[in-house]
């Protein structure tokens, strides 16, 4: 049975808030893979709760980046329109 990578996934999810959202993508993909492996019985299921927590953190961070990106684009557009018509 393969050992779980829950601690690594939690670290990647936490790094995604500080460094870049690429860690969130990696954590999400790895967590989904690990959960499938745990369901199939090929990976140690003791880290299941931590793996699910890392998956949720990664999803939340990706949504946060999407919202912030949309706000930046909208804010920049509003500033440009304001400056153009001033």
Beta strands, then each sheet from edge to edge (+ up, - down):
end
